[in-house]
Amino acid sequence: MSRSVPEILENIDLYADDQVDHLLDALAVARTECPIRHTTADGGYYVITRYEDVRTVCENPELFSSAQPALRGVPVRIIPVDSDPPEHRHFRAFLNHYFSRTFLLRHEEQMRKIARTAIAAFLDRGELDVVRDYAIPFSAGSLARVVFATDNQDLVQRGVAAVNRVAVESTPETFQRVAELAMEAMAEVENAAQEREDVLAALTTAEFDGRPLTVEERLGIVTALLLGGLDTTRGMIVHIAHHLATRPGVERVLRTPDWWRNPLDEFLRYQTTVSFMARVVTKDTELSGVPLRKGDRLAVHFYSANRDPNRFDHPDELDLTRPSKPNAAFGMGIHRCLGQHFARIQLATAFEELLTRTTNFRLKEGQEIRRMAGVPLGTPQQLWLTFDKR
């Protein structure tokens, strides 16, 4: 049974399945009544709900550390997500080049082939589960090819399968399998690193403070790249597909060549797929008048920030004509998402290829859409749509 807004506000739990349906409503009340709200869930933390407070936390890493970026932890390091200055700057310095839009566009044709292969598997059925039939195989396949970046097709296929398992299961065993394959791929690259230009080659030659990266650091970076891309792209494909099937005019927008600019920003603002991340207070301070102690944990709620009426007019409406305005969908400050250009390229490619072969999407009758709690807040666990072939 879903909890009501007053029940949620008594003790917010960002991972509780029975709070999903009304959590955004509760956060809206919190933004007005108590915008920095404490909860005892998961050992206790403060939920930061307003846009300006979220920005303050994200832009002050010396006060609010990213060393523990997940409230419930992760089994391995996720670099540079869990890095603070000055370490963070060194890791981003060599990674930025490989995740620029210009560099990533060299993978565009591979992404199109991945999309076409996934579409071919369901095209004649006239229906699909967007999550398993398209979002997961497309996002996992794209990530594996971009991150592993090898001509060894056996390794690529094993990488795709491993990333798929992480997307579906997210167990320590699936993370371990990805780590093993990353090590295999880096070992393959090591002897030819000077002749290649890709992220794995960069990891084998990069230095930090005059020394090579450790094995843990290399694995931490690969894990962060894979996890970040999975959550953002997979979730947004599903959300946009739901709007495609339920809102008149969305298909027309998605057929516009530059929809990945302003309209995509609005999709991201409206349904932020990485809804929150954690920070730890490094010394006694205050935030908007609320005293915080060293060691206090914060849940920086990007989704709530993107629904703040002090930042956005009519924020609870999806307005694909909304003028462009920076939002928190990819984070803020030094930890703004490294893969944001990759996400935009993938999303543009996914829907361009899908709509080349299909049209007139509808929700499949009789299905009950169950939505996720936690970081991918509100993302459907399954989404069955029917369509017509073009």
C-alpha positions in Angstrom: 0.0 0.0 0.0 1.3 3.4 -0.9 2.0 5.8 1.9 0.4 9.2 2.0 2.3 12.5 1.9 1.9 13.1 5.6 3.1 9.6 6.3 6.1 10.0 4.1 7.1 13.3 5.6 7.2 11.7 9.1 10.3 9.8 7.9 11.3 10.0 4.2 12.9 6.8 2.9 14.3 7.3 -0.6 14.5 3.6 -1.2 11.0 2.6 0.1 8.7 1.0 -2.5 5.7 2.2 -0.6 6.8 5.9 -0.9 7.4 6.0 -4.7 3.9 7.0 -5.7 3.8 10.1 -3.6 7.4 11.0 -2.9 7.6 13.9 -5.3 4.4 15.4 -3.7 6.1 15.0 -0.3 9.3 16.6 -1.5 7.2 19.5 -2.9 5.7 20.1 0.6 9.2 19.8 2.1 10.6 22.5 -0.2 8.1 24.9 1.4 7.9 23.7 5.0 11.3 22.2 5.8 13.6 22.1 2.7 16.5 20.4 4.5 14.7 17.5 6.1 16.2 14.9 8.4 15.3 11.2 8.2 16.4 8.2 10.2 16.3 5.9 7.2 19.5 4.0 6.4 21.3 5.3 9.4 20.1 8.9 9.1 20.6 11.7 6.5 19.3 15.0 5.5 17.3 15.4 2.2 18.2 18.5 0.3 15.2 19.5 -1.7 15.6 23.1 -3.1 17.5 24.0 -6.2 19.7 26.7 -4.6 20.6 24.5 -1.7 21.5 21.6 -4.0 23.7 24.0 -6.0 25.4 25.2 -2.8 26.3 21.7 -1.8 27.5 20.6 -5.2 29.6 23.8 -5.7 31.4 23.5 -2.3 33.2 20.1 -2.3 35.5 21.2 0.5 32.5 21.3 2.8 30.5 18.5 1.3 32.6 15.5 0.3 31.7 13.0 -2.5 33.8 10.2 -1.0 30.6 8.3 -0.2 28.4 9.1 -3.2 25.8 6.4 -2.5 23.7 6.3 0.6 23.9 2.5 0.7 27.4 2.2 -0.7 28.8 0.4 -3.8 31.0 -2.7 -3.8 33.9 -0.9 -5.6 35.3 2.6 -6.1 33.5 4.7 -8.7 36.1 7.3 -9.9 35.9 10.3 -10.4 32.4 10.3 -8.9 33.8 9.5 -5.4 36.8 11.8 -5.7 37.3 15.2 -4.1 39.7 17.9 -5.1 42.6 17.9 -5.9 42.4 14.2 -6.9 39.1 14.7 -8.9 40.7 17.3 -11.1 43.5 15.0 -12.2 41.1 12.2 -13.1 38.8 14.4 -15.1 41.7 16.1 -16.9 42.5 13.0 -19.0 38.9 11.6 -19.2 37.3 14.8 -20.6 38.8 14.3 -24.0 37.3 10.8 -24.5 33.8 12.0 -23.5 33.7 15.1 -25.6 30.9 15.2 -28.2 33.4 15.3 -31.1 35.3 12.2 -29.9 32.2 10.2 -29.1 30.6 10.9 -32.5 33.2 8.5 -34.0 31.1 5.7 -32.3 27.8 6.8 -33.8 27.6 4.2 -36.6 28.3 1.4 -34.1 25.5 2.7 -31.9 23.1 2.8 -34.9 24.0 -0.9 -35.6 23.2 -1.8 -32.0 19.9 0.0 -32.2 19.0 -1.6 -35.5 19.8 -5.1 -34.2 17.6 -4.6 -31.2 14.7 -3.2 -33.3 14.9 -6.1 -35.7 14.3 -8.6 -32.9 10.8 -7.1 -32.0 9.8 -5.3 -35.2 7.6 -8.0 -36.6 5.9 -8.6 -33.3 4.3 -5.2 -33.2 5.0 -4.8 -29.5 8.0 -4.6 -27.1 8.9 -4.2 -23.5 10.9 -1.0 -23.9 13.1 -1.9 -20.8 14.4 -5.3 -21.8 13.9 -5.3 -25.6 15.4 -1.9 -26.3 16.7 0.3 -23.5 19.0 -2.3 -21.9 20.5 -3.9 -25.0 21.0 -0.5 -26.6 22.6 1.3 -23.6 24.6 -1.7 -22.5 25.8 -2.5 -26.0 26.8 1.1 -26.6 28.7 1.4 -23.3 30.6 -1.8 -23.8 31.8 -0.9 -27.2 32.8 2.7 -26.2 34.5 1.8 -23.0 36.1 -1.5 -24.0 36.9 -0.1 -27.5 38.6 -3.2 -28.9 38.5 -5.1 -32.2 38.3 -8.3 -30.2 34.7 -9.1 -30.9 34.6 -12.0 -28.5 35.7 -9.7 -25.7 33.1 -7.0 -26.8 30.3 -9.6 -26.8 31.3 -10.8 -23.4 31.4 -7.2 -22.2 28.0 -6.5 -23.6 26.6 -9.5 -21.8 28.3 -8.5 -18.5 27.0 -5.0 -18.7 23.5 -6.3 -19.5 23.6 -8.4 -16.3 24.6 -5.4 -14.2 21.7 -3.5 -15.7 19.3 -6.3 -14.8 20.7 -7.7 -11.6 23.1 -5.2 -10.0 24.7 -7.9 -7.7 28.3 -8.0 -6.4 28.9 -10.9 -8.8 27.8 -8.9 -11.8 30.1 -6.0 -10.8 33.0 -8.5 -10.4 32.4 -9.9 -13.8 32.6 -6.5 -15.4 35.8 -5.8 -13.4 37.4 -9.0 -14.7 36.6 -8.2 -18.3 37.9 -4.6 -17.8 41.2 -6.1 -16.6 41.3 -8.4 -19.6 40.6 -5.5 -21.9 43.3 -3.3 -20.3 45.8 -6.2 -20.5 45.1 -6.5 -24.2 45.6 -2.8 -24.7 48.7 -2.4 -22.5 51.3 -3.4 -25.2 49.7 -1.2 -27.9 48.5 1.7 -25.8 50.7 4.3 -27.6 49.2 3.3 -30.9 45.5 3.7 -29.7 43.3 6.6 -28.8 40.6 5.4 -26.5 39.7 5.5 -22.8 41.3 2.1 -21.9 44.5 3.1 -23.6 44.4 6.3 -21.6 44.0 4.4 -18.4 47.1 2.3 -19.0 49.3 5.3 -19.7 47.8 8.0 -17.4 49.6 9.1 -14.3 48.4 10.6 -11.0 50.9 12.7 -9.0 53.8 11.3 -11.0 52.9 7.6 -10.7 50.8 5.2 -12.9 47.2 4.6 -11.9 46.7 1.7 -9.5 44.6 -1.3 -10.5 41.9 -0.1 -8.1 41.9 3.3 -9.7 41.6 1.9 -13.2 38.8 -0.4 -12.2 37.0 2.4 -10.4 37.0 4.6 -13.4 35.7 1.8 -15.7 33.0 1.0 -13.2 31.9 4.6 -12.9 31.7 4.9 -16.7 29.6 1.8 -17.1 27.2 2.5 -14.1 26.7 6.2 -15.0 25.8 5.5 -18.6 23.4 2.7 -17.7 21.3 4.6 -15.3 21.0 7.8 -17.3 20.4 6.5 -20.8 18.4 3.4 -20.0 16.0 5.3 -17.7 15.5 8.2 -20.1 14.8 5.9 -23.1 12.0 4.3 -21.0 10.6 7.7 -19.8 10.6 9.2 -23.3 9.0 6.1 -24.8 6.2 6.3 -22.2 5.5 10.0 -23.2 5.7 8.9 -26.9 2.9 6.4 -26.2 0.7 8.7 -24.0 1.2 12.3 -25.1 0.0 13.7 -28.5 2.6 15.6 -30.3 5.7 13.8 -28.8 6.3 11.7 -31.9 6.4 14.9 -34.0 8.9 16.5 -31.6 11.1 13.4 -31.6 11.2 13.5 -35.4 12.7 17.0 -35.3 16.4 16.7 -36.1 17.6 18.9 -33.2 15.2 17.6 -30.5 18.2 16.4 -28.5 18.8 20.1 -27.5 16.0 22.0 -25.7 13.3 19.3 -25.7 15.7 16.7 -24.3 16.7 19.1 -21.6 13.0 19.3 -20.6 12.6 15.5 -20.6 15.7 15.3 -18.4 14.5 18.0 -16.0 11.0 16.6 -15.8 12.1 13.0 -15.0 15.6 13.1 -13.7 16.9 9.6 -13.9 19.7 9.9 -11.3 17.4 11.4 -8.7 19.9 11.9 -5.9 23.5 11.4 -4.8 25.1 11.5 -1.3 27.5 13.9 0.3 29.2 13.9 3.7 29.8 17.1 5.7 33.5 17.6 6.3 33.2 20.2 9.2 30.5 21.9 11.3 28.6 24.3 9.1 25.1 25.4 8.2 22.9 25.3 5.1 20.1 27.8 4.8 20.1 28.3 8.5 20.1 24.6 9.4 23.1 23.5 11.5 25.1 20.5 10.1 27.8 18.6 11.9 30.9 17.0 10.6 30.0 13.5 9.4 26.4 14.2 8.7 25.2 12.6 5.4 23.2 14.5 2.8 21.0 13.2 0.0 21.3 15.9 -2.7 18.0 15.5 -4.5 18.4 16.6 -8.1 14.9 15.5 -9.0 13.4 17.7 -6.3 15.6 20.6 -7.4 14.4 20.2 -10.9 10.8 20.6 -9.7 11.5 23.7 -7.6 9.0 26.5 -8.6 11.6 29.1 -7.5 13.7 27.9 -10.3 11.3 26.8 -13.0 7.8 28.1 -13.9 5.0 25.4 -13.7 7.7 22.8 -12.8 5.3 19.9 -12.6 4.4 20.2 -16.3 6.3 18.7 -19.2 6.7 21.6 -21.5 8.7 20.7 -24.6 8.6 24.4 -25.7 10.2 25.6 -22.4 13.1 28.0 -23.0 16.4 26.5 -22.3 17.6 27.0 -18.7 20.3 25.0 -16.8 18.9 22.2 -14.6 20.3 19.6 -12.3 19.7 16.5 -14.3 23.4 15.9 -14.9 24.4 17.2 -11.5 26.2 20.5 -10.7 29.6 21.7 -9.9 32.8 19.7 -10.4 30.9 16.4 -10.5 28.6 17.4 -13.4 28.2 14.2 -15.4 31.2 13.3 -17.5 29.0 11.3 -19.8 26.3 13.9 -20.6 27.4 14.2 -24.3 27.4 10.4 -24.6 23.9 10.3 -23.2 22.6 12.9 -25.6 24.2 11.1 -28.6 22.7 7.8 -27.5 19.2 9.2 -26.9 19.2 11.0 -30.3 20.4 7.8 -32.0 18.0 5.5 -30.2 14.9 7.4 -31.1 16.0 8.3 -34.6 16.5 4.6 -35.4 13.4 3.5 -33.6 11.1 6.0 -35.4 12.7 5.2 -38.8 11.0 1.8 -38.7 8.0 2.4 -36.4 5.2 4.8 -35.6 1.9 5.3 -33.6 3.0 3.9 -30.2 0.4 2.9 -27.6 0.4 1.4 -24.1 -0.4 -2.3 -24.3 -3.8 -2.9 -22.7 -4.0 -4.5 -19.3 -0.5 -3.9 -18.1 0.2 -2.4 -14.7 3.2 -0.1 -14.7 5.4 -0.6 -11.6 7.9 2.2 -10.9 11.3 1.9 -9.2 12.3 3.5 -5.9 15.8 4.7 -5.1 18.1 6.5 -7.5 16.1 5.7 -10.7 13.0 7.2 -9.0 9.8 6.5 -10.9 11.4 4.6 -13.8 9.0 1.9 -15.0 10.4 -1.6 -14.3 8.6 -2.8 -17.4 6.9 -0.9 -20.2 4.9 -2.8 -22.9 4.0 -0.8 -25.9 2.4 -1.7 -29.2 3.2 0.1 -32.5 2.8 0.2 -36.3 5.5 -0.6 -38.7 6.5 2.2 -41.2 
